[in-house]
């Protein structure tokens, strides 16, 4: 029973990634070739888990994009403490049924983030909503999506200084700009 309970965690994670269950998003390497005229508004939410000392928030409240159009948004993290801290973001989208059509090309959530004392960074997320959403009877009428992150505390890696530099480089090198931002 104990072994089965430990095996259930990776299996559940795999199941959610494959099916989009519980709002789990997809990972993509590039946006689709076609862009629909249909738009969706994606709103952003950020939270910190108990024990996470960081301040964490979306820089934008929402963005309106055409299905298939690449979006770029930023989340701000600030470490108000006098010590280096690590964090890892968990995420989902609502409505949950859209998870399989919400594709992230690049995201700070793919890796642990390390912030130096009193460091503030803007962390990018590049994404699109797949036009195939229109082919699904359960999702075709969706016009509003919420992307939500929760930042959890993580153990500092062995080379925390290098990890902190990697976080700073990620924040300084977004791949794309120029979305219509709704404040």
C-alpha positions in Angstrom: 0.0 0.0 0.0 2.8 2.4 0.9 4.5 1.8 -2.5 1.2 2.3 -4.3 0.7 5.6 -2.6 4.1 6.9 -3.7 3.5 5.6 -7.2 0.2 7.5 -7.3 1.8 10.9 -7.2 3.8 10.6 -10.5 1.0 8.8 -12.1 -1.5 11.5 -11.2 0.9 14.2 -12.4 1.4 12.3 -15.7 -2.4 11.8 -16.1 -3.1 15.6 -15.5 -0.4 16.6 -18.1 -1.7 14.2 -20.7 -5.4 15.0 -20.3 -5.4 18.6 -19.1 -7.3 17.3 -16.0 -7.7 19.8 -13.2 -6.5 22.7 -15.4 -3.1 21.3 -16.1 -1.6 23.1 -19.1 0.3 21.8 -22.1 3.9 22.5 -23.1 4.8 23.6 -26.7 7.9 24.6 -28.6 6.2 27.1 -30.9 2.8 28.6 -31.6 0.5 26.9 -34.1 0.7 28.0 -37.8 -2.9 29.3 -37.8 -4.4 32.1 -35.8 -8.2 32.3 -35.4 -10.2 35.6 -35.4 -11.9 34.5 -32.2 -10.4 36.1 -29.1 -10.1 35.0 -25.5 -9.3 37.0 -22.4 -6.7 35.5 -20.2 -6.7 36.8 -16.6 -3.8 36.2 -14.2 -3.7 35.2 -10.5 -0.7 34.7 -8.2 -0.6 33.3 -4.7 2.1 32.2 -2.2 1.9 29.0 -0.3 2.2 29.0 3.5 5.8 29.4 4.5 6.8 31.2 1.3 8.3 34.6 2.2 8.3 36.0 -1.3 5.8 38.6 -2.6 4.4 37.3 -5.9 2.0 39.0 -8.3 1.1 39.3 -11.9 2.3 42.5 -13.6 -0.9 42.5 -15.8 -4.4 41.7 -14.8 -5.4 40.3 -18.2 -4.5 40.1 -21.9 -6.9 39.6 -24.9 -5.5 37.4 -27.7 -6.7 35.6 -30.7 -6.7 31.8 -30.5 -3.3 30.7 -31.7 -1.6 34.1 -31.1 1.4 34.1 -28.8 1.1 36.0 -25.6 3.9 37.2 -23.3 3.1 38.3 -19.7 5.2 38.8 -16.6 4.9 37.9 -13.0 6.9 39.8 -10.4 8.6 38.1 -7.5 10.3 39.9 -4.6 12.3 38.4 -1.8 11.9 40.8 1.2 14.2 38.8 3.5 17.9 39.1 4.2 18.6 35.6 2.9 18.6 33.8 -0.4 15.4 31.9 -1.0 14.2 29.4 -3.6 10.7 28.9 -5.0 8.9 26.7 -7.4 5.5 27.6 -9.0 2.6 25.3 -9.4 -0.1 26.3 -11.8 -3.5 25.6 -13.4 -6.1 27.2 -15.6 -9.8 27.7 -15.1 -12.1 26.5 -16.5 -10.3 23.1 -16.0 -11.6 21.9 -19.4 -9.4 24.4 -21.2 -6.1 23.0 -19.7 -5.5 20.8 -22.7 -5.7 23.8 -25.1 -3.6 26.2 -23.0 0.0 25.8 -24.2 3.1 27.3 -22.6 6.1 27.8 -24.8 8.3 29.3 -22.0 7.6 29.7 -18.3 9.4 30.5 -15.1 7.3 27.6 -13.7 9.4 25.0 -15.6 12.3 25.6 -13.2 13.1 26.4 -9.6 13.7 30.1 -9.1 16.2 31.5 -6.7 16.2 35.1 -5.5 18.9 36.9 -3.6 18.1 39.0 -0.5 15.8 41.9 -1.5 15.9 41.0 -5.1 12.9 41.8 -7.4 12.5 40.1 -10.8 9.9 40.0 -13.6 9.5 36.5 -14.7 8.1 35.8 -18.2 5.5 33.4 -19.4 5.0 32.8 -23.2 1.9 31.0 -24.1 -1.0 30.6 -26.6 -4.5 29.1 -26.5 -4.8 26.5 -29.2 -7.5 27.2 -31.9 -8.5 23.5 -31.5 -10.4 24.7 -28.5 -13.2 25.6 -31.0 -13.5 22.0 -32.1 -14.4 20.7 -28.6 -18.1 21.0 -27.6 -17.1 21.5 -24.0 -14.8 24.4 -24.6 -15.9 26.1 -27.8 -17.9 28.8 -26.0 -15.1 29.7 -23.5 -14.1 33.4 -23.8 -12.5 33.9 -20.4 -9.6 31.9 -18.9 -7.7 32.4 -15.7 -4.1 31.3 -15.4 -3.2 30.9 -11.7 0.1 30.3 -10.0 1.0 29.4 -6.5 4.6 29.9 -5.5 5.9 27.3 -3.1 9.1 27.4 -1.0 11.8 25.1 -2.2 15.2 23.9 -0.8 18.1 25.9 -2.1 20.1 23.9 -4.6 23.8 23.1 -4.0 24.9 25.9 -6.2 22.4 28.5 -5.1 24.5 31.4 -6.4 24.4 30.0 -10.0 20.7 29.3 -9.7 20.1 32.9 -8.6 22.1 34.1 -11.7 20.0 31.8 -13.9 16.8 33.4 -12.5 18.1 36.9 -13.2 19.0 35.9 -16.8 15.6 34.4 -17.4 13.9 37.6 -16.2 16.2 39.7 -18.4 15.7 37.7 -21.6 12.1 37.3 -22.6 11.7 36.0 -26.2 8.8 38.2 -27.4 7.1 41.5 -26.6 4.2 43.6 -27.9 0.9 42.1 -26.7 -2.1 44.2 -26.2 -2.3 44.5 -22.4 -5.5 45.2 -20.5 -4.8 46.9 -17.2 
